[in-house]
Amino acid sequence: MIIEKQRVVILGVKETSASNFNRAMEELVNLAVACDMDVIASFQQVTSSESSTYIGSGKIEEIKNFCTENEVGTVITLHELSPSQLRNLDEALDLAVFDRTALILEIFARRAKSKEAKLQVDLARLQYELPRMIGSYTALSRQAGSQGAMRSRGTGETKLELDRRRLERQVYEMNQDLQLIAQQRQVQRRKRKKQGLFNVALVGYTNAGKSTLMNRLISISQNGVVEKEVFVKDQLFATLETSVRNIHIPPYPPFILSDTVGFVSDLPHQLIKAFRSTLEEAIEADILLHVVDYSDPDHQSHIDITRETLRDIGAGLIEEILVLNKSDKTSESFVPNGHNSIKISALTGAGVDELIKALFEFRFQSDSFTILLPYQRMDMLFLIQEECMTLSSVEEEDGYRMTIKGPAHILHRLKEFEQ
């Protein structure tokens, strides 16, 4: 059975420079496509003095006629609309109207698979819809209440209060459920910290290739366990659930790798708040691998947006390596200044070895250290294997002669064996 895609038009008011506006409109198209919609046309207005309906009456008539002729039933706006703007534009066009925030929430709702992700999305949607529900009942309340406002409440007001209490109760219960899940996540993070493993988080703009890079590292990992690969698809917000994997790529010690939800410009604040427990994987990391789609002409803007979002969630001061992914798809030679950056292709594996080396150069910011470890000190040998990078190892009569790099506190414990 063939299911026809929903036919939509997109609409934007140009409030910024032409280049920024065009990029924003192009991204809105991509968001609609990610929601399995068919974008038939794009409308724009340079400025609008008609704040009550977002756009002027002439543009409203133009869009209304176009949609009637082309059997389009939905309009998506570039900017988030106030409850009154949404209601007024819906009535003026006689069409279904959604703003960008509602579109992103719909995408998240369709992508959510785990209990946590579904709860997070449902909570964000309720927090978005609650004030819009209040607006939708205002007219009904006025009409009914005008006949006897002093003696009885309007039916709209009564229904509003009932619905608002019901929704507020739902929000409270969802928050309680999410707090329990967040506590469980915190317990898991504490356990990992006690193991002393290096904690690395993948962050970046949506569809930059974070999950592809994670699968590349999983494929070359040799930790003795076949780790499950994460879901990958060439679409916006393919990954909503945070995935955590144990990676071991000799001669480097094992480390924890987390894949996080991708960012986007003007990510709805309801989603940032709801997904905070998931994003805390980035907050708790020792270092961030900031993955960038280097083939995207707008990659610098994506870098800036990601860093701004990281600052908003409290991860702005964590050290990062800028991973310029998809470098095989571009001839771009400019490399951002002032930050560690490495060009790679997560798909082909090019540059991944250099990335891992850079990761542990950050981890072990020290000179190499040579020791002669007695054979009977197997406890220290296990510690070295878990915590240090072994540059060379030779079996001699009195023990293992090893050249290693490692954290300062581990090297201090090995000081008695130094050669």
C-alpha positions in Angstrom: 0.0 0.0 0.0 1.4 3.4 -1.0 0.8 6.1 1.6 0.9 9.6 0.1 3.0 12.1 1.9 1.4 15.1 3.6 1.6 18.1 1.2 2.8 21.3 2.9 4.1 24.7 2.2 6.6 26.6 4.3 6.4 30.2 5.3 9.0 32.6 6.7 9.3 36.3 7.6 12.8 37.6 6.8 14.1 39.2 9.9 17.8 38.5 9.4 20.3 38.8 6.6 19.4 37.1 3.3 22.1 34.4 3.7 21.0 33.5 7.2 17.3 33.5 6.2 17.9 31.3 3.2 19.8 28.8 5.3 17.1 28.8 7.9 14.4 28.2 5.2 16.5 25.4 3.7 16.8 23.7 7.1 13.0 24.0 7.6 12.5 22.1 4.3 14.9 19.4 5.6 13.0 19.2 8.9 9.7 18.8 7.0 11.2 16.1 4.8 12.5 14.4 7.9 8.9 14.3 9.1 7.9 12.5 5.8 6.3 15.6 4.4 6.2 16.8 0.8 7.2 20.5 0.6 5.3 21.9 -2.4 6.3 25.6 -2.2 8.0 28.2 -0.1 6.6 31.6 0.8 8.3 34.5 2.4 7.6 38.1 3.5 10.4 40.6 3.9 8.9 42.2 7.0 5.5 42.1 8.7 3.8 44.8 10.7 0.9 42.5 11.3 2.0 40.8 14.4 -1.4 39.3 15.2 -1.3 37.0 12.2 2.5 36.7 11.6 2.1 37.9 8.0 -0.1 40.5 6.2 -3.5 40.0 4.7 -2.1 40.1 1.1 0.3 37.2 1.8 -2.5 35.3 3.6 -4.7 35.5 0.5 -1.8 34.5 -1.8 -1.1 31.4 0.3 -4.7 30.5 0.7 -5.4 30.6 -3.1 -2.2 28.6 -3.8 -3.1 25.9 -1.3 -6.6 25.6 -2.6 -5.4 25.2 -6.2 -2.7 22.7 -5.3 -4.6 20.7 -2.6 -2.3 21.6 0.2 -3.7 21.4 3.7 -0.8 22.4 6.0 1.4 25.5 6.5 4.6 25.4 8.5 6.1 28.7 9.8 9.8 29.4 10.3 9.4 31.1 13.6 7.7 29.9 16.8 4.2 31.5 16.9 2.5 32.8 20.0 -0.8 31.1 21.0 -2.8 34.0 19.6 -0.8 34.1 16.3 -1.3 30.4 15.8 -5.0 30.7 16.3 -5.4 33.8 14.2 -3.3 32.5 11.3 -5.1 29.1 11.4 -8.5 30.9 11.1 -7.3 33.3 8.4 -5.9 30.6 6.2 -8.5 28.0 7.0 -5.6 25.5 7.0 -3.7 23.5 9.6 -0.8 25.7 10.8 2.3 24.4 12.6 5.4 26.3 13.6 9.0 25.1 13.5 8.9 24.1 17.2 5.8 21.9 16.7 7.5 20.3 13.7 10.7 19.4 15.6 8.6 18.0 18.5 6.7 15.9 16.0 10.0 14.5 14.5 11.2 13.7 18.1 7.9 12.0 18.8 8.2 9.8 15.7 11.9 8.9 16.4 11.5 8.1 20.2 11.9 4.4 20.9 12.9 4.0 24.5 10.7 4.7 27.5 12.9 7.6 28.5 12.9 9.2 25.1 9.1 8.9 24.8 8.6 10.4 28.2 11.0 13.3 27.4 9.2 14.1 24.1 5.7 13.8 25.6 6.7 16.2 28.4 8.1 18.7 26.0 5.0 18.6 23.8 2.7 19.1 26.8 4.7 22.1 28.0 4.5 23.5 24.5 0.8 22.8 24.0 -0.5 24.0 27.4 -0.4 27.7 26.8 -1.8 27.2 23.3 -4.7 25.3 24.8 -5.4 28.2 27.2 -5.6 30.6 24.2 -8.0 28.3 22.3 -10.6 28.4 25.1 -10.5 32.2 25.6 -13.0 33.0 22.9 -15.4 30.3 24.1 -15.2 31.5 27.7 -16.0 35.1 26.6 -19.0 34.0 24.5 -20.6 31.9 27.1 -19.6 34.1 30.1 -21.0 37.3 28.5 -24.6 36.1 29.0 -24.1 35.9 32.8 -20.6 36.5 33.7 -21.3 37.6 37.3 -23.5 34.6 38.0 -21.7 31.7 36.4 -18.5 30.9 34.7 -18.3 30.3 31.0 -18.2 26.7 29.8 -14.9 27.5 28.1 -13.4 28.6 31.3 -14.7 25.6 33.2 -13.4 23.2 30.6 -10.1 25.0 30.5 -9.6 24.7 34.2 -10.4 21.0 34.1 -8.1 20.3 31.2 -5.3 22.5 32.6 -5.4 20.6 35.9 -5.4 17.3 34.1 -2.4 18.3 31.9 -0.5 19.8 34.9 -1.0 16.5 36.7 0.4 14.7 33.7 3.4 17.0 33.6 4.1 16.4 37.3 3.9 12.6 36.9 6.2 12.7 33.8 8.7 14.8 35.7 8.6 12.3 38.6 9.2 9.4 36.2 12.0 11.2 34.5 13.7 12.0 37.8 13.7 8.3 38.7 15.3 7.5 35.3 17.8 10.4 35.8 18.8 8.9 39.2 19.4 5.6 37.6 21.6 7.2 35.0 23.5 9.0 37.7 24.1 5.6 39.5 25.4 4.2 36.3 27.7 7.1 35.8 29.1 6.8 39.3 29.8 3.1 38.7 31.8 4.0 35.6 33.7 6.7 37.4 34.7 4.2 40.1 36.1 2.1 37.4 38.4 5.0 36.5 37.7 4.7 32.8 38.3 7.7 30.5 34.9 9.2 29.6 34.4 10.5 26.0 31.2 12.0 24.6 30.2 12.5 21.0 28.4 15.8 20.5 27.5 17.9 17.4 24.9 19.2 15.1 22.2 16.7 13.9 23.3 14.4 11.0 27.0 15.3 11.4 27.9 11.6 11.6 28.2 11.0 15.4 26.6 7.6 15.2 28.6 6.5 12.2 31.8 7.5 14.0 30.6 5.5 17.1 30.0 2.4 14.9 33.5 2.8 13.3 35.1 2.8 16.8 32.9 -0.1 17.9 34.0 -2.1 14.8 37.8 -1.7 15.6 37.3 -2.2 19.4 38.9 -5.3 20.9 37.4 -5.4 24.4 36.4 -9.1 24.2 32.7 -8.3 23.9 30.8 -7.8 20.6 29.2 -4.4 21.3 25.9 -3.6 19.6 26.1 -1.0 16.8 23.9 2.1 17.1 21.2 3.1 14.6 22.4 5.1 11.7 20.4 6.9 9.0 21.0 9.9 6.8 18.3 12.1 8.3 17.9 14.7 10.9 17.5 13.5 14.5 18.0 9.8 13.6 19.4 9.3 17.2 17.4 10.3 20.3 18.6 7.8 22.8 22.0 8.1 24.4 24.1 5.0 23.7 27.1 4.1 25.9 29.7 1.6 24.8 33.0 0.3 26.2 35.7 0.7 23.6 39.2 -0.8 23.7 41.7 -0.2 20.9 45.2 -1.5 21.8 47.7 -0.2 22.7 45.4 2.3 24.3 43.5 1.5 27.4 39.7 1.0 27.4 37.4 4.0 27.5 33.7 4.8 27.7 32.1 6.4 24.6 28.7 8.1 24.7 26.6 9.1 21.7 24.2 12.0 22.4 21.2 13.6 20.6 22.1 16.0 17.9 21.7 19.8 18.2 20.0 22.2 15.8 19.6 26.0 15.6 17.0 27.3 18.0 16.4 23.9 19.6 13.1 24.3 21.5 13.8 25.1 25.1 11.2 22.5 26.1 13.3 19.8 24.5 16.6 21.0 26.1 14.9 20.9 29.5 13.2 17.5 28.9 16.4 15.9 27.5 18.7 17.3 30.2 19.3 14.0 31.9 20.3 12.5 28.5 22.6 15.5 27.7 24.3 15.1 31.1 26.4 12.4 29.4 28.2 15.3 27.8 28.3 17.3 31.0 30.1 14.4 32.8 32.6 13.7 30.1 36.4 14.1 30.4 36.5 15.3 26.8 34.1 16.0 24.0 34.5 14.8 20.4 32.7 17.6 18.6 31.7 16.1 15.3 31.1 18.4 12.4 29.8 17.7 8.9 32.8 19.4 7.2 31.2 19.0 3.7 28.3 21.3 4.7 29.0 24.8 3.5 27.4 26.1 6.8 29.6 24.0 9.1 31.0 27.0 11.0 27.5 28.0 11.9 26.8 24.5 13.1 30.0 24.6 15.2 28.8 27.9 16.8 25.3 26.6 17.5 26.7 23.4 19.1 29.0 25.3 21.4 26.3 27.7 22.4 24.0 24.7 23.3 26.8 23.1 25.3 27.2 26.3 27.2 23.5 26.4 27.9 23.5 22.9 29.5 26.7 23.5 31.5 29.2 21.7 29.3 30.8 24.7 27.7 34.1 24.5 29.5 34.9 20.8 28.8 37.9 20.3 26.5 37.0 19.3 23.0 38.5 17.9 19.9 36.9 19.2 16.7 36.3 16.2 14.4 35.9 17.5 10.9 33.9 14.5 9.5 32.9 13.8 5.8 36.2 15.4 4.8 36.3 12.9 1.8 33.3 14.8 0.4 34.8 18.3 0.3 37.9 20.1 -1.0 37.6 22.6 1.9 41.0 23.5 3.2 40.1 26.0 5.9 40.5 24.6 9.5 39.0 26.6 12.4 41.7 28.2 14.5 42.3 27.9 18.2 41.1 24.4 18.7 42.4 20.8 18.2 40.9 19.7 15.0 41.3 16.5 12.9 39.9 15.7 9.5 38.3 12.3 9.2 35.8 10.2 7.3 33.8 8.0 9.7 32.4 6.2 6.8 35.7 5.1 5.2 37.8 5.2 8.4 40.3 7.8 7.0 41.9 9.8 9.8 40.3 7.7 12.7 43.7 6.4 13.8 44.9 10.0 14.1 41.8 10.9 16.1 42.3 8.1 18.6 46.0 9.1 19.0 44.9 12.7 19.6 42.4 11.5 22.2 45.0 9.8 24.3 47.6 12.5 23.9 45.0 14.7 25.7 44.4 11.9 28.2 48.2 11.4 28.9 49.7 14.8 28.8 53.1 13.6 30.1 56.4 12.3 28.8 57.0 8.6 28.3 57.9 6.6 31.4 60.2 3.5 31.4 59.9 0.9 34.2 61.1 -2.6 35.0 58.1 -4.3 36.5 58.8 -7.6 38.4 56.9 -10.6 37.2 55.3 -11.0 40.6 53.6 -7.6 40.5 50.7 -8.7 38.3 48.5 -6.3 40.2 50.5 -3.4 38.7 50.5 -5.1 35.2 46.7 -5.2 35.2 46.6 -1.5 36.3 48.9 -0.5 33.4 46.8 -2.4 31.0 43.6 -0.7 32.2 44.9 2.8 32.7 48.0 3.4 30.5 49.1 3.4 27.0 52.0 0.9 26.4 54.5 2.2 23.9 56.8 -0.9 24.2 57.1 -4.0 26.3 60.0 -6.5 26.5 60.3 -9.6 28.7 63.7 -9.6 30.6 65.1 -11.8 33.3 63.9 -9.7 36.1 60.5 -8.6 34.7 58.8 -6.6 32.0 60.7 -3.6 30.7 57.9 -1.2 29.6 57.7 2.3 28.2 54.3 3.7 29.0 52.2 6.9 29.1 49.5 7.4 31.7 47.7 9.6 34.1 49.9 11.4 36.7 48.4 9.6 39.7 49.1 6.1 38.1 52.7 7.1 37.1 53.2 8.2 40.7 52.3 4.7 41.9 54.8 3.2 39.4 57.6 5.5 40.5 59.5 2.8 42.4 59.9 0.7 39.2 61.3 3.6 37.1 64.5 3.0 35.1 
